[in-house]
Amino acid sequence: MSTLKDQLRADLTTAMKARDQVRSSTLRMVISAISNAEVAGKTARELSDEEVVAVLAAEAKKRREAATAFADGGREESAEKERVEAEVIAVYLPEQLDAAEIERIVTEAVASTGAAGEGMKAMGKVMGVVQPQVKGRADGGVVAAEVRRQLA
């Protein structure tokens, strides 16, 4: 069994005992998403910690996107709720990379693949090298934008 999933369940119990509505509802939603991922596909299976982190990252991204959409629509109260949920989820994610670290990783990948002179045709090759290094620690859109910037 995944230790991260156990940690989420234990924290849910603690949040429920503390009557922390936001934290307990967010953790319930995350645990539900993990359970759905476990039964998706042809056979049910237990997710590894790495797969649980991928589910958490997807849920955090959903919250960030929803917060932006609500804010753009003038629904600040709903946007704030989504931001708070994203913060609760972020506690369980690996530390996020900053822009300088992403830039360094992409620069090394461009150099190691020899893609410097190939332009945008080499984007897939570079992303293939970068993705395993940043998985769960950086937003894919930010990484892709940096790859595009360096290849252009």
Secondary structure, 3 states (H helix, E strand, C coil): CCHHHHHHHHHHHHHHHCCCHHHHHHHHHHHHHHHHHHHCCCCCCCCCHHHHHHHHHHHHHHHHHHHHHHHHCCCHHHHHHHHHHHHHHHCCCCCCCCHHHHHHHHHHHHHHHCCCCCHHHHHHHHHHHHHHHHCCCCCHHHHHHHHHHHHC
